[in-house]
Amino acid sequence: MDLLPSDDQQQIVDTIKDFLRNEAPVDRLREFGAIGNPDALLWPQLGELGFFALGLPDDRGGVGLSAAEEMLAFQQFGYHLVSPGIFGLVLGARIAAFAGEDALRDELLAGGIKVGLANSRGAAGAADEYHLFEAEEAAWVLLVSEEGAALYPRDAFSEIVRVNSTDSALVLERAKLSGAPRVAISAETDNIHDRALMLMGAYAVGVSEGARDLAVDYSKIREQFGKPIGAFQSIKHVCADMAIRSEAALCQASFAALVMDEGSPDTPFHATASKIVACETAVRNAADCIQVHGAFGFTAEANVHHYLKRAHVADMMWGSLREQRRRILTFPTPA
């Protein structure tokens, strides 16, 4: 099994990378303001370029590529800290497509509407209590579980309260689910849950790589004792560890995507493993990057604090590291 991207896949990566480098530099999160981000303005452009439809079969209205291409796209979305609302559009369009809601699918693929994410508050909260990410002005809210996935209208949630988010670039709310889904599919129809975990793993890989590159770039320009700090062995070792962790996480995400394309019964195991490895790597790399910055990287003077905060959000989405580790122990040993 070849984990390296093909020439065609690399061309897709380069196209996304060039677009996001020009339209969504990480500096935008500092310039836009203390709370919120402008990423929803990118959705129509990304939709027109076909990035939301990469992994959707062509007979369902998509581009017809594999989960591998979709994984590579989300790696770049994570690298540039694109709003997690992009998961709502991509996965929401997939739900609509498999549910036969063609008009809604086309609207989502075009990036014409916003879709927020609902994440369970966990074992400590009631079953109907959720955190809503990027859902303040969203028409729909995506809810994913092991049993299936659904799109709820925003008014299906009640007692909505705006709360402070660790990642201030994201709008976070607390709410109770009190209504029924508008569009829903079961895991037997299409396993959105495994795909969500795999894509979040890819997103977290991008976060870890962004933190790695920030550390390397800073170590080249920050001088101490008359030389760049990257010349010191202790900094070299930290950056090397970050690079190795990122490569391992990318390999796991790539393998999970390829296993998913094969329809292997081991898909849940590898999708879960992808999220575990990548989210742990993203958190550790962002923390190490802050140390390379002399710890001032957690202030607004440096972008690295955005990577650490987004890494923690990725970890909590659809089950934290602790929950996913507990869950993966229930799976049979993969072939």
C-alpha positions in Angstrom: 0.0 0.0 0.0 1.5 3.3 -1.1 1.0 6.1 1.4 2.6 8.8 -0.8 0.3 11.1 -2.9 0.1 10.5 -6.6 0.9 13.3 -9.1 -2.8 14.1 -9.5 -3.3 14.1 -5.7 -0.3 16.4 -5.2 -1.8 18.8 -7.8 -5.0 19.0 -5.7 -3.0 19.6 -2.6 -1.0 22.4 -4.3 -4.2 24.0 -5.6 -5.7 24.1 -2.1 -2.5 25.2 -0.5 -2.1 28.1 -3.0 -5.7 29.2 -2.5 -5.5 29.1 1.3 -2.1 30.8 1.4 -3.5 33.7 -0.5 -7.1 33.9 0.9 -6.7 32.5 4.5 -3.4 33.2 6.1 -3.3 32.5 9.8 -2.8 36.2 10.4 -6.4 36.7 9.5 -7.4 35.4 12.9 -5.5 38.1 14.7 -6.6 40.9 12.3 -10.3 40.0 12.2 -11.0 40.5 15.9 -11.1 38.9 19.3 -14.1 36.6 18.6 -15.2 35.2 15.3 -13.5 34.7 12.0 -14.2 35.6 8.3 -13.9 32.0 7.0 -17.6 31.7 5.9 -16.8 34.3 3.2 -14.6 31.6 1.6 -17.3 28.9 1.4 -18.7 30.0 -2.1 -15.2 30.1 -3.5 -14.2 26.7 -2.1 -17.5 25.3 -3.3 -17.0 26.7 -6.8 -13.5 25.0 -6.9 -15.2 21.7 -6.0 -13.4 21.1 -2.7 -16.5 20.3 -0.8 -17.4 17.5 -3.2 -14.1 15.7 -3.6 -15.1 12.5 -1.7 -18.7 12.4 -2.7 -19.5 9.8 -5.4 -20.2 11.2 -8.9 -23.5 9.4 -9.0 -24.5 11.3 -5.8 -23.6 14.7 -7.3 -19.9 14.8 -6.2 -16.5 14.9 -7.9 -16.1 11.1 -7.4 -12.6 11.0 -5.9 -11.7 8.9 -2.9 -11.4 9.5 0.8 -7.7 9.9 0.3 -8.1 13.1 -1.7 -10.6 14.3 0.9 -8.1 13.6 3.6 -5.4 15.6 1.9 -7.8 18.5 1.5 -8.6 18.5 5.2 -4.9 18.3 6.1 -4.6 21.7 4.4 -7.7 23.1 6.0 -6.1 22.2 9.4 -2.8 23.7 8.4 -4.4 27.1 7.7 -6.8 26.8 10.7 -9.9 27.0 8.5 -13.1 27.1 10.6 -14.5 23.7 11.7 -17.7 24.8 10.0 -16.2 23.3 6.9 -16.9 19.8 8.4 -20.6 20.8 8.5 -20.7 21.6 4.8 -18.8 18.6 3.6 -20.4 16.0 5.8 -23.8 17.8 5.6 -23.7 17.6 1.8 -22.9 13.9 2.1 -25.9 13.3 4.4 -28.2 15.2 2.0 -26.9 13.3 -1.0 -27.5 9.9 0.6 -30.9 11.0 1.9 -32.0 12.0 -1.6 -32.2 15.7 -0.8 -30.6 16.9 -4.0 -31.5 20.5 -3.7 -30.0 20.8 -0.2 -26.9 18.9 -1.3 -26.3 21.3 -4.2 -26.7 24.3 -1.9 -24.3 22.9 0.6 -21.7 21.9 -2.1 -21.9 25.5 -3.4 -21.1 26.9 0.0 -24.3 29.0 -0.1 -25.3 28.4 3.5 -23.6 27.8 6.9 -23.7 24.6 8.9 -22.7 24.5 12.5 -21.5 21.5 14.5 -23.2 20.0 17.6 -20.9 18.2 20.0 -22.2 16.3 23.0 -21.2 17.8 26.3 -20.0 14.3 27.3 -20.8 11.9 30.0 -21.0 14.6 32.6 -23.9 16.4 30.8 -27.4 15.3 30.0 -28.0 13.4 26.8 -29.7 16.3 25.1 -27.1 19.0 26.0 -24.6 20.1 23.3 -22.0 22.6 22.5 -22.7 24.3 19.2 -19.6 25.4 17.2 -20.0 28.1 14.5 -23.8 27.8 14.6 -24.8 31.3 15.5 -25.9 32.3 12.0 -26.1 28.8 10.6 -29.2 27.4 8.9 -28.4 23.9 9.8 -26.5 22.1 12.6 -24.7 18.8 12.0 -25.0 16.0 14.6 -22.9 12.9 14.2 -22.9 9.7 16.3 -22.0 6.1 15.9 -25.6 5.2 15.0 -25.8 7.8 12.2 -25.8 11.5 11.2 -28.3 14.2 10.8 -28.9 17.8 9.9 -31.1 19.7 12.3 -32.5 23.2 11.7 -31.0 25.6 14.2 -34.4 26.1 15.9 -34.4 22.4 16.9 -32.1 23.6 19.7 -33.4 25.6 22.6 -32.1 27.4 25.7 -29.1 28.6 23.5 -26.6 30.5 25.5 -23.4 32.1 24.1 -20.3 31.0 26.1 -16.6 31.7 25.9 -14.6 29.3 23.9 -11.0 28.3 24.5 -10.5 29.1 20.8 -11.8 32.7 20.6 -11.8 32.6 16.8 -14.8 30.2 17.1 -18.3 31.1 18.2 -19.4 28.6 20.9 -22.9 28.2 22.3 -24.5 25.8 24.8 -27.9 24.4 24.0 -30.4 21.6 24.5 -31.8 19.5 21.6 -35.5 19.8 21.7 -36.5 19.2 18.0 -36.3 16.5 15.3 -33.8 16.3 12.5 -34.7 17.5 9.0 -32.4 15.1 7.2 -30.9 12.0 8.6 -29.2 8.8 7.6 -28.1 5.7 9.5 -24.6 4.3 9.8 -25.7 1.4 7.5 -26.5 3.8 4.7 -23.1 5.7 5.0 -20.8 5.7 8.0 -20.5 9.5 8.5 -19.0 8.9 12.0 -15.9 7.1 10.8 -15.4 9.6 8.0 -15.7 12.4 10.5 -13.1 10.9 12.7 -10.8 10.3 9.8 -11.2 13.8 8.5 -10.7 15.3 11.9 -7.5 13.3 12.2 -6.4 14.8 8.9 -7.3 18.3 10.1 -5.3 17.7 13.3 -2.3 16.6 11.2 -2.5 19.9 9.4 -2.6 21.7 12.8 0.5 19.8 14.0 2.4 20.6 10.8 1.5 24.3 11.0 2.9 24.4 14.6 6.0 22.5 13.4 6.7 25.0 10.6 6.1 28.0 12.9 8.7 26.6 15.3 11.2 26.0 12.6 10.8 29.4 11.0 11.1 31.2 14.3 14.2 29.2 15.3 15.9 30.6 12.1 15.3 34.3 13.0 15.4 34.5 16.8 18.9 35.0 17.9 20.5 34.3 21.3 24.2 34.6 22.2 24.9 36.0 18.7 23.4 33.1 16.7 19.9 31.8 15.7 18.4 29.6 18.4 18.0 26.8 15.8 21.7 26.3 16.0 21.4 25.0 19.5 21.0 21.2 19.9 18.1 21.5 22.4 16.0 23.4 19.8 17.0 21.1 17.0 15.8 18.1 19.0 12.4 19.7 19.7 11.8 20.6 16.1 12.9 17.1 15.0 10.5 15.5 17.4 7.7 17.7 16.1 8.5 16.6 12.5 8.6 12.9 13.4 5.3 13.1 15.3 3.7 14.9 12.3 4.9 12.3 9.9 3.6 9.4 12.0 0.2 11.1 12.3 0.0 11.7 8.5 0.9 8.1 7.9 -2.0 7.0 10.1 -4.4 9.4 8.5 -3.4 8.3 5.1 -3.8 4.6 6.0 -7.2 5.2 7.5 -8.4 6.9 4.3 -7.1 4.1 2.1 -8.7 1.4 4.4 -12.0 3.4 4.2 -11.9 3.4 0.4 -11.5 -0.4 0.5 -14.6 -0.8 2.6 -12.5 -2.8 5.2 -14.2 -3.9 8.4 -11.2 -2.4 10.1 -12.2 1.1 9.1 -13.6 2.1 12.6 -10.4 1.0 14.2 -8.1 3.0 11.9 -10.4 6.0 11.7 -10.4 6.2 15.5 -6.6 5.6 15.6 -6.1 8.5 13.2 -8.0 10.9 15.4 -6.1 9.7 18.5 -2.6 9.9 17.0 -3.2 13.2 15.2 -4.9 15.1 18.0 -2.3 14.1 20.5 0.4 15.2 18.0 -1.3 18.5 17.4 -1.5 19.3 21.1 2.1 18.3 21.8 3.5 20.1 18.7 1.6 23.3 19.5 2.9 23.2 23.1 6.4 22.6 22.0 6.1 25.4 19.5 5.2 27.8 22.3 8.3 26.7 24.2 10.5 27.3 21.1 9.0 30.8 21.0 10.2 31.3 24.6 6.6 30.8 25.9 5.5 34.2 24.5 3.9 32.3 21.7 0.7 32.1 23.8 0.2 35.8 23.5 -1.4 37.7 20.6 2.1 38.6 19.4 2.5 35.2 17.8 0.1 33.0 15.9 1.1 29.7 17.6 -1.5 30.2 20.4 -4.2 29.7 17.7 -2.7 26.3 16.9 -2.8 25.1 20.5 -6.4 26.3 21.0 -7.6 24.7 17.7 -5.8 21.5 18.6 -7.8 21.2 21.8 -11.0 21.9 19.9 -10.1 19.1 17.4 -9.5 16.8 20.4 -12.9 17.4 21.9 -14.9 17.1 18.7 -16.8 13.7 18.5 -15.0 12.3 21.5 -11.8 13.4 23.4 -8.6 11.4 23.5 -9.6 9.7 26.7 -13.0 8.7 25.2 -11.5 7.5 21.9 -8.8 5.5 23.7 -11.5 3.8 25.7 -13.5 3.2 22.6 -10.7 1.7 20.5 -10.1 -1.0 23.1 -13.6 -2.4 22.4 -12.7 -3.1 18.7 -11.4 -6.4 17.5 -7.8 -6.6 16.6 -7.5 -5.4 13.0 -6.4 -7.9 10.3 
